[in-house]
């Protein structure tokens, strides 16, 4: 009853926490910048970001295409996360004045050479979108919601252009023609302060158009176009021909801007960007995960309260040696349960690394829940993860050294070096190869040599020394003592049933932890690969807690069954049982690639699977560590509860 009441209270508390977090996530966040008040006529410079495409996953600098350039291109201050994401924030020729509408303003006239025209056509083919920023708000294009409701949703950025099939005079032959969006109709929404008459920007929309502009005589100082006039109600003249992308042809880039007062307050201006089309699916995800947890919790409670309690009582009541010898089950392997496993040093390294990733993930999520990693703080999430990973090296060294000493290891320095270099080394090698591929495509997503050097400095200058400090502190502590002594001669393990064989039980063990997170995983992959914002960290945190509980419980259940069948090789089995969920994660990413993405380029496919291998590897290490520690606690608990002669 007491256990049941505890589970009931825990579930109620969890649901209340979800409600609190989710309700606040839609209405509150701590912005990356302080609000700015603008007076009428104040300058509003528009900044340009990367060109992005969900078809190639390769970002490009805005000025990679032959767009209008200012006299001097200035790169704004970037953090580490922005560089790793491929963001390049630069100034542009688009400059507005607060609450002053402008119509048919000429930005520039550019002549496309063969190379420029080819680049434009390639980017139109790959469905690239242009990203701009005004007062830290990304430009967006209005779109209709799938459910037909009237609420506003946005597409991030606008298309470079479009293409159509044109019928040629020759029967049955069609020619592809490419057209560029060279006229941008901006709309800036602002929230006015009635007392001071100042205003804050709360929205930035654009409607892209393709217009083949014409003029009689070109005057650089005051260009007059015959295809548009200064009347804001009738900007365009008659039926206009779109601007085709043709080599050696001039393209005139124009824009107009209008300002509209809005009731949206500055603190809520990101709500439309963060609006999810499928809110109810997240609730389904949580309920699905909770059902799995409750099912496993029931099994664990049954094992703990009934089976184990009966086992321990029976074992402690045995009076004669003959009775003890007749007994079967987990008590029989007490003399071998704490025998150090094969490759114990490698296990120490992986457990230490898992603790490091777990600590980084937990602290990152807490910061995200508090609102410090909002979308307005571009690159903040990536920067936080890198820095937290570096500083959590202390915990990696400590936990690895404690385990190493328990296994009666003596060469703690070698163990520390492996902990400091194995996982980051593999990650860095894969990342370096992927970065070389991106660099070969001339993409802005390639991490510059200077940033790569800075990452190496963080690794060698901060992470490695902290791992050594943690390892030294861990090795100075007295060794963890086993609750029972190990026999000198290992016990022979009896023939196991097919369902208790290592491969089968390990693969079965990973299904439930993956099942608890796979629905939320869909949204995470969508935000990463389909250029959408992910800011429902409330849901994510609850799913993370559920994953933690599920990994721990499934490992304990399977570990108990394993010991009952007199197989005492539980050290690595416990790690691999929970860690096998990473295999299902990677298989799901393969399924997602073929069903949801439209990636056709070989390099883009290699990038996708390269990054998903890194994610799956990290997921394996952290879930394996959770399973290991749960099983470690469980085994110590049961063997310390029985009398051993």
N, C-alpha and C positions, 0 to 999 in steps of 0.2 A: 504493500500500500504506500509505504513511504517513498519507494522508488517510483511508483506510478504518479504520485502527487508531484514529485520533483520533475518528471518528464512533462507533466501537464503545465506546471508553472513555467518551465523553460520554453515550451512551445508558445504559450501565451505571450511571454516576454519578447520572444523573437518576432512574433507577428506585430506586436505593438511597436517594436524597434523598426521593423520594415515600414510600417505605416508612417511613423515619424520621419524617417530618413527620406522616403519617397515623396511625401507631401512637401518636405522642405526643399528637395532637389529641384522641383519645378519652379520654385518661387524665389530662391535665394542662392547666391554664390558670392564668394569674395573675389572681386575682379582682380585681374593682373595689373590694372592701372587705376589711378584715382579718376573720378569723373571730371570732365572738363566743361566749363561753361563758356559759351560763345555768344558774343554780342553781334548784332546785325552788321554785316560787312566784314567780319573777321575772316581771315584766310583759312581755307580748308584744303590742304594738300592731299591728293589721293596717292597712295603708295601702291606699287605693283608687287605681287608675289609670283610664285612659280606658275608654270603651265603644267597642269596635271591631267592624267588620263587613267581611267580604271582598266582600259584595255592593255596598256603597256606597263603600268606601275613605275614608269620612268619619268620623274619630274624634269622640267627644263626651265632655264632662266627665261623670264618674260622677254628679254631683249635678244633671245636666240632667234626669234622671228623679227622680221623687218618692220617693227612697230615704231611709232614716233618716239624719238629719244630726246630727253632734255639736254641742255648744253653740257652739263656735267652729271654723270650717273653716280649717285652716292648710296653706298650700302649702309643701311641702318644697323645699329648695334644688335648683334645676334648672340643668343645663348647657345650652349652646347647642344641642347635638344633640337633647336631650329636647324642647326647645321646637319645633324644626324638625320633629320626628316627631309632635308633637301630644300627647306624654305630659304628664299633670298628676297628680303624686303628692301625695295629700292624706290627712289623718287620717280615721278612721272611728269608728263606734260599736262595732266589733268589737274587743274586748280580751280576750286569754287570759292565763292564768297557767301558767307552765311546768310540765308534767307533772301538771297538775290537770284531770281530765276534767270537763266541764260538759254538762248535758243540758237541752234545751228552755228555753234562756235567751231571754227576750223582748228584742229590740233596740228596738222601738218600735211604735207604732200610727199609721198614716197614713190620712187620708181622701182618696180620689182625687176631684178635681174633674174636670170635663169635659176640660180641657186636659191634665191629668196622665194620664188614661185614654187619651186620643188619642195622647200621646207614647209610652206603654208599648206600645200596639198597633202603632204605626209601627215601633218598634224590634224588636218580636217579628217583624213581617213581614219586616224587613230582616236578620233573623238576627244581631242584635247580641249580643256576648259581653261579660261583665263581667270586668275584670282587677283582681285584688287582689295585694298583695305582703306577705310576712312574712319578715323578716330577709333582705331582698333577693332572695327566691325568689318567682317568680310562681305564683299559684294555678293548678292544673291539674286536668283531669278525666281519669280513666283511660279508656283505650280499647283495643280488641283490635287487634293487628297484622293487616295484610291477608294475610300468609302463614300465619296461623293459629298462629304460635309463641306460647309462653307469656310471652315477655319483655314488660315493661311499656312502653307508650308513652303519651304525654300529648296531650291537646288543651288549648290555651292558653285559660284563662278558661272561664266557664260561660255558658250561654244565659240571656238575660233572661227568657225564657218560651217557651211553645209555643202552637200553635193547632190546633184540630180542627174538622171539619165535623160539625155536629149536625143530625139529621133533625127537621124541624118536623112538627107534626100534619098540615099541608097536604101532600098527596102530591106527591113529586117536588121539594120545595123544601128546600134545605139552608142552614143558617146557620153562619157561622164564629164560633167562640167563642175568646177569647184567655185564657190562663192564665199567671200570673206565678210565678216561682220565689221564693217568700217564706220558705222554710226551707232553711238551708244546713248540711249536715253536714260539718264540717271534720275532717281527720285530719292531724296534725302528726307527722312522723317525726323522730326525734332519734338522734344517735350519742353514746353515753355514754362518758365517760372513767372507767375502773374505779378509778383512783387518787384522783381529786379529787371524784368524784361529780357533776361538772359535765357539761353536755351541749351539743352543737351541733345546730342544726336542719339537717336534710338533705333534707326533703321537705315539701310543702304541697299536700294534695289536698282536693277538695271534691266532695260529691254533692248537687246541687241538687234540691229537691222543691217541689211546689206543694200547699199544705194550706190549706183554708178553716177557719182557727182559730175556735174558739168559746169564750166565757167567760160566766159568770153575772153577775158584777159586776166592772167594771174598776177596778183599784187601780193608780195610776201607780207607787207605791213597790214593790208586790209583786204584779204581775199573775198571776192563776191561770187557766190555760187548761184547758178540759175536753177538748180534743182531744189533749193530750199529757201525760205524767206524768214524774216524776223518775227512774223506773227506767231505767237505761241499756240494759238488755237488751230492754225493750219500750217505746220512746219514744212511739210513736204508738198512739192508741186505735182499735182496730178498723179498718174500711175507711173511709178518709178521702176527702172530696170535695175536688178541687183548687180553688185560689183563682182565681176568674174576675176578669178586669179589667172592672169596671163603674163608670161614673161615680157619684159620691156614695156609694160603698161603702167601708167601712173594710177596711184590709189590715193584719194583724198580722205583722210580720217577726220570725222566730225563728232561732236557730242552736244547734247543739251542737258540741262539740269533743272529740276523743279524741287521746291521745298514744300513739305506738307506737315502741318501740326498734327501731333498724335497724342493719344491719352496714355500710351505706354510709358511707364516710368523707366528711368535709366537703369535701375537695379534689375528690371525684368526684360531688358532689351534682347537678351540672348535666348529667351524662352522659345521664340519661333524657330530659331536655328536648332534647338535641342528637342523640339517636339517629335515624339516617336509616333509612327503610324500604328504600331501594334503594342500599345501599352499592356493590354490584357494578357499577351503572351508571356510577359515577364512574371505576372502573377501565376500563370500556369506553370512556369519554370520553378518558381519558389515552392508551390504546392506539390509539384511532382518530386522535387528534391526532398521536401519534408516527409513525404510518404516513404521514400527510401530510407531516410534516417530513422523514422519511427519503427519501420520494419526491422532494421538492423539493431536498433536499440532494444527492441523486444527480444530478439535472439540473444543479445549480449546479456540482458537482464536475466533471461532464462538460464543461460550457462552459469552466470555468476551466482544467482540466488538459489537455483535448484541443483543443477548437476555438480558444480564445483563444491557447493556447501556439503552435499551428500558425500562426494569423493573425499573431501578433507576429513569429514567426521568419521567415515569408514576407515581411512588410512590411520587416523590417530587412535582408533579403537582396537587395532590389530595387536594381539598380545604375543603371539608366538612367531618365531622365525619362519616356520612352515607356512603359516597363514600369509605372511608377507610375500613369500616366494610364489604363492599361488595367485597373488593379485596381478592384474594387468592394468595397463593404462599409463597415464603420464608420470605417475610416481616412479615407475620402474626405470625411467631414463634420467632420474635426478642426478646420477653420477656423471652424466654426459651432457646435460642441458646447457652447462656453462663452459663447455670446452671451446676454446677459441676456434673460429671457423677458418677454412682455407682462404687465403688472400685477405687476412684480417686487416692488413695495412690499407688495402684498397677500400675496404668497407669504411674504415675510419675517415679516409679522404672524402668519400661520397657523402657520409653523414655530416661531416663538417661543412661541406659545400651546401648541402641541403638546408642546414640551419641558417647559413648566410642568405640564401635565396628567400627562405621563409621570413626571416627578420626584415629583409628589404621589402618584400611584398606587403607584409603587415603594416609597416610604418608608412609606405606609400599610400596604401588604402586609407589609413587614418587621416593623412594629409588631404587626400582627395575628398573624403567625407566632410572634412572641415571647410572645404571650398578653396583651399590654397592652389589646387591644380585645375583651375577653371579653363575652359577653352580660350578665353581672352588672353591667358598667359601662355602664348604659343611656345611649344617646346618645353614647358614647365614639367610635364609628366616624365618625359625622357630624361631631362636633366636630373630630376629628383631620383629616378631609378638608378642612374649611373653613379651619382654621388653616394646614395645610400648603400649601394652594392660595395663600393670602395670601403666605407666606414664600418660595414658589418663584417669585415674580414676578422675583426677581433673575436666575434662569436664563433666564426668558422674554426679558427686556430684553437680556441678554448675547448670546444666540444670534441674536435678531432683528437686533441692531446689527451683528454680525459678517457676517451674510449681506447686509445692506443696504450695507455698505461694499464687500463683494466685487462687488456689482452696480453699483459706482461711484455710489451714492446719496450725497447731501450733506446733505439735510435730516433729520438723525438725530432731532431733537426731535419732528418730526411723526410719524415712524415709531414712535417710542417711545409717543406718545400713542395711536396706533392700537392698538399691542400691549397697552397698559394698559386700553383701554376697549372694544375691539370685541367680543371673546368674552364678557367679564363683563357688558357692556351688554346684549347679546342675551339672555343667561341671565336677567339681572335683570328685563328687560321681560316675558319669558314667565312667570317666577316671580311677578311682581307681579300679572299678570292672573289666574293660577291661584289665587293667595292671595285675591284679591278674590272669586272664585267660592266659595271655601271659607268666607270670612267671611260671604257672603250666605246660606249654609246654616246659619249659627250653630254651626259645628263648632269643636271645640277644636283642630283641626289648623291653623286660621288662625294665621299668625305675627303676634304682636302688633306694634304700631307701634314700640315700644321696641326689640324685637329686630331689626326691619327697619332701624331707624336704626343699631343696633350693627353690622349687616352692612355698611351703607354706610360707616360709620367705618373698619371693617377694610379695606375696598376702597380708599377714598381716603386713609386715614391711614397704612396700612402697605404694601399691595400696589403702589399707583401709585408712591410714592417708591422702592420697591425695584426696580421695573421701570426707573425712570430711572437708578438707581445702576448696575444691570447693563448698561444701554444705554451709559452713559458709559464704563464699563470696557471694553465690547466695541468701542466706536468708537475708543478710545485705542490699541487693539492694531493692529499693521500689517495691511493688507488681505490676505486669502487670495489668493495668486497662482495664476492658471490655468496648468496644465502646458503649454498651447499657446496661441499668439496667435490672436485672432479676426480673420477677414477683414473688410475694410471693407464689401464688398457681400455681402449674404446669398445663400447658394446656393439654387437652386431645388430644391424637393423633388419627386421623381418621383411619378407616380400610384401610390397604395398599393393593395395587394390588399384585398379586403373584410374579411378577418380581421385586418388591421393598421390598420383605421380606428380613430380614437381611442375612439369610443363603445363599440365591440365589445370592444376589448382592455381598456378600463377596467372594464367590467362583468364580464368573464371574470376579471380580476385579483382581484376582491373575493370570489370564491366560496370559494377555498381557505382564506384567513384566517378567514372566517366558519365554514367547515366544521370548523376546528380547535377552535372554542370553543362551537358551538351547543348541545351536550349539557349543558355546564356552565351555559350561559345559562338553560336550563330551570329549574335549581335556584335560580339567582339570582332569576329572575322569581317563582318560587314563594315564596321567602322574603320578597320585597318585597310582593307582592300577595295572598298567601294566609296572611299572619300567622304565618310559621314562622321559627325561628331558623336562620341560616346561619353555621356556624362551621368549615367545612372549608377553611380558608384554605390548607392544604397543597396540596390539589388545585388550588385557584384560582391559587396562585402558579406551579405547574408549567404550567397552561394559559396563564397570562399570558406565561411565557417562550416557550412553543410559539407563541403568537400573534405575539410579537416576531420570532422566527426565520422564521415563515411569511411575514409581511408583507415582511420584508427579502428573502427568497429569491425570492418570486414577482415582486417588483418588479424585481430584478436580471435575472431570466430574460427578462421582457417588454421591459425596457429594452434588453437586448442585441439581441433580435430587431428592435426598433424602429430602433436605430442601424445594423444590418446592412441594413435596407431604406432607408437614407439619409434617415431622418426625424430631425432633430436637436432637435425640440421636446420634450425629455424632462423639463424642469423640472416643469411642472405635471402632465404625464402621470404621472410617478412618484408624485406626491402623491395624485392622484385614483385611481390604480390600487389602492393599498392602502386608501385612504380609502373606496372604493366598498363595502367590506365593511359599512360602516354602513348602507347601503341595505338589505342583506339582513337586518341586525339589526332594522331597523324593520319590514320585511315579516314577519319572524318574530314580532315583538311583536303585529302585527295578527292573525296566525294564532293566537297564544296567547290573545289577547283573546276571540276567537270560539269557541275550543275548550275553554279551561280556566276562564275566569272567568264569573260569573253576574251581571255588572254590568248593571243595567237603567236606572238614572237617567242622564239626559243629562249632568248636572254631573260625575258619577263617570266617565263615558266621556271627557269633555273632559279631566279631570284625568289619567286614564291615558295618553291619547295626548299630552297636553302634556308630562308627565314623560318619556315614552319618546322624544319628539322631542329633549328636552334631552340624554338619555343617548346617543341616536344621533349627535347633533351632536358631543358630546365624544369619542365613539368614532371618528368621522370624522377629527377633528383629530389625535388621538393616533396612529391607525394611518397616516394620511397622512404625518405627520412621520417615523414609523419608515421607511416606504417611501422617502421623499425622501432621508433621510440615507444609507440603504443604497445607493441609486442614485447619489447624489453621490460617495460613496466609490468605488464601482465605476467610474464614468466617469473620475474623476481617475486611478484606478489604471491603467486600460488605456491612456489617452492619454499617461501619463508613462512607459509601458513601450516605446513605439515611437519611432524616430528620425523627427523631422519636419524637412524641409528649410526 
